[in-house]
C-alpha cells in the first residue's frame, strides 16, 4: 500500500509487475545508511547492493545492477522508509520470464526508446551518473550519462512516451558483449 498525503492522492507506483508474482522477487533490503538522498528515487529506478543486505542507487563502475527499487525514496516528495523510521525497503529482482511496466520518471524519457521490431533484443542499462542516475536507458544511448557495464533487463515494448514494459534477461542475451 502506498500511503500519501491527501494532496497527492493521485500518485501511483512507477514500477508495476505484470508477470511477477512467481517470476520476480521483492527482496527485503535495507537502504544503505551512507545514502545521502541526493537523488530522488522512484519505484523502478535501479538499485545496487553495497554490503550485506544494504542497497543504494546504482553508481559508477564497478557497480552491478541488482534490481528495481519498489518504493519512493524522495520521489514526488515521498520518502517511505523515512516516514516509517526504518531503512527497510524492497528491491524487485527479475527472473528471465518476468515483465514489468515502468512509468516515467523512473526511466530516461530523453533517450530514444524504439522497439527493434526485427527479432533482436534491446538491452536496457542503468545510467550511473548525473541528473539521470538510476534511470533505465537503452543500450548504445549517448549523451544522457554513463551506462552501467552490465544490462539490467531487456525492452519488451514501448507503450507510450511515459511507459515502457521491460522483461528479465534470458540465457543467451548478449550481456557480456557489452562489458
C-alpha positions as CSV (number, residue, x, y, z in Angstrom):
1,X,0.0,0.0,0.0
2,X,1.2,3.5,-0.8
3,X,0.5,6.0,1.9
4,X,0.4,9.5,0.6
5,X,-0.8,12.8,1.9
6,X,-4.3,13.8,0.7
7,X,-2.8,16.4,-1.7
8,X,-1.0,13.6,-3.5
9,X,-3.8,11.0,-3.6
10,X,-3.4,10.6,-7.4
11,X,0.1,9.2,-7.0
12,X,0.8,5.7,-8.2
13,X,3.9,3.5,-8.1
14,X,6.1,3.9,-11.2
15,X,7.1,0.2,-11.2
16,X,4.2,-2.3,-11.8
17,X,4.9,-6.1,-12.0
18,X,2.9,-7.7,-14.9
19,X,4.4,-11.2,-14.7
20,X,5.9,-11.0,-11.4
21,X,4.3,-12.9,-8.6
22,X,6.3,-16.1,-9.3
23,X,8.7,-14.6,-11.9
24,X,10.4,-11.9,-9.8
25,X,11.1,-11.5,-6.1
26,X,10.6,-8.4,-3.9
27,X,13.8,-8.8,-1.9
28,X,13.8,-7.4,1.6
29,X,16.7,-5.0,1.7
30,X,18.0,-2.1,3.8
31,X,18.7,1.3,2.4
32,X,22.4,1.9,2.9
33,X,22.9,4.3,5.8
34,X,25.6,6.0,3.7
35,X,22.9,7.0,1.1
36,X,22.6,10.8,1.4
37,X,19.3,11.1,-0.5
38,X,20.9,13.4,-3.0
39,X,18.8,12.0,-5.9
40,X,15.1,11.3,-5.6
41,X,14.5,7.5,-6.1
42,X,11.2,6.5,-7.8
43,X,9.9,2.9,-7.9
44,X,11.6,1.3,-10.9
45,X,14.9,3.0,-10.6
46,X,17.9,0.7,-10.4
47,X,19.5,-0.5,-7.2
48,X,22.9,-1.9,-6.5
49,X,24.0,-4.0,-3.5
50,X,26.6,-2.3,-1.3
51,X,27.3,-4.5,1.8
52,X,25.2,-7.4,3.2
53,X,21.5,-6.6,2.7
54,X,22.2,-2.9,2.0
55,X,21.3,-1.3,-1.3
56,X,21.8,2.1,-2.8
57,X,21.0,3.9,-6.1
58,X,23.4,2.5,-8.7
59,X,26.6,4.4,-9.1
60,X,29.6,4.3,-11.4
61,X,31.5,1.1,-12.3
62,X,32.2,-1.4,-11.0
63,X,28.7,-1.3,-9.6
64,X,26.5,-4.2,-10.8
65,X,22.7,-3.7,-11.2
66,X,20.8,-5.7,-8.5
67,X,17.1,-4.9,-9.3
68,X,14.5,-2.2,-9.2
69,X,13.5,-0.1,-6.2
70,X,9.9,-0.8,-5.1
71,X,9.3,2.3,-3.0
72,X,9.5,6.1,-3.2
73,X,12.7,7.4,-1.5
74,X,12.3,11.1,-2.0
75,X,10.5,10.9,-5.4
76,X,7.5,13.3,-5.6
77,X,8.3,14.4,-2.0
78,X,7.5,11.0,-0.5
79,X,10.1,9.0,1.4
80,X,8.5,5.8,2.6
81,X,11.5,4.4,4.6
82,X,12.0,7.8,6.3
83,X,8.3,8.0,7.1
84,X,8.4,4.6,8.8
85,X,11.5,5.5,10.6
86,X,13.2,2.3,9.4
87,X,15.6,2.0,6.5
88,X,13.9,-1.2,5.2
89,X,12.9,-1.2,1.6
90,X,12.2,-3.7,-1.2
91,X,14.0,-4.3,-4.4
92,X,12.4,-6.3,-7.3
93,X,14.8,-8.8,-8.7
94,X,13.7,-10.1,-12.1
95,X,13.8,-13.7,-13.3
96,X,14.1,-14.4,-17.1
97,X,10.3,-14.7,-17.6
98,X,9.4,-11.6,-15.5
99,X,7.8,-8.5,-17.0
100,X,7.0,-5.1,-15.5
101,X,5.7,-1.7,-16.6
102,X,8.0,1.2,-15.7
103,X,6.5,4.7,-15.8
104,X,8.4,8.0,-16.1
105,X,10.2,9.5,-14.3
106,X,11.8,6.1,-13.3
107,X,13.3,5.7,-16.8
108,X,15.1,8.2,-19.0
109,X,12.4,9.8,-21.3
110,X,15.1,11.8,-23.0
111,X,16.6,8.6,-24.5
112,X,15.3,7.2,-27.8
113,X,13.1,4.2,-26.9
114,X,12.4,2.2,-30.0
115,X,11.3,-1.4,-30.2
116,X,13.7,-3.0,-32.8
117,X,10.7,-4.9,-34.4
118,X,13.1,-7.3,-36.1
119,X,13.5,-10.1,-33.6
120,X,16.6,-8.6,-31.9
121,X,16.9,-7.8,-28.2
122,X,17.3,-4.2,-27.0
123,X,19.1,-4.4,-23.7
124,X,18.5,-1.7,-21.0
125,X,21.2,-0.4,-18.8
126,X,21.2,2.0,-15.8
127,X,22.6,5.5,-16.0
128,X,25.3,5.7,-13.3
129,X,25.9,9.4,-13.0
130,X,24.4,12.9,-13.4
131,X,20.8,14.0,-13.2
132,X,19.5,10.7,-14.7
133,X,21.4,8.5,-12.2
134,X,19.5,5.3,-11.5
135,X,17.2,5.6,-14.6
136,X,17.0,3.0,-17.3
137,X,18.3,3.8,-20.8
138,X,18.6,1.7,-23.9
139,X,22.0,0.2,-24.8
140,X,24.1,2.4,-27.1
141,X,22.4,5.6,-25.9
142,X,24.8,8.5,-25.9
143,X,24.8,11.9,-24.3
144,X,22.5,11.1,-21.4
145,X,25.1,9.8,-18.9
146,X,27.3,6.8,-18.4
147,X,25.6,3.5,-18.7
148,X,26.2,0.5,-16.4
149,X,28.5,-2.1,-17.8
150,X,26.0,-4.9,-17.3
151,X,22.4,-4.6,-18.5
152,X,19.5,-4.6,-16.1
153,X,16.8,-6.0,-18.3
154,X,15.6,-6.1,-21.9
155,X,13.0,-3.9,-23.5
156,X,9.7,-5.8,-24.2
157,X,7.7,-2.9,-25.7
158,X,7.2,0.8,-25.7
159,X,3.6,1.6,-24.7
160,X,4.0,5.4,-24.8
161,X,6.5,8.2,-24.2
162,X,5.9,7.8,-20.5
163,X,5.5,4.0,-20.2
164,X,7.7,1.1,-21.2
165,X,7.5,-2.6,-20.5
166,X,10.7,-4.5,-19.6
167,X,11.5,-8.2,-19.1
168,X,14.1,-10.2,-17.4
169,X,17.3,-11.2,-19.1
170,X,17.4,-14.6,-20.9
171,X,20.2,-17.1,-21.1
172,X,21.8,-16.2,-24.4
173,X,21.2,-12.5,-24.2
174,X,24.5,-10.8,-25.1
175,X,25.0,-9.4,-21.6
176,X,28.8,-9.9,-21.6
177,X,29.3,-8.5,-25.0
178,X,28.6,-5.0,-23.6
179,X,31.1,-5.2,-20.8
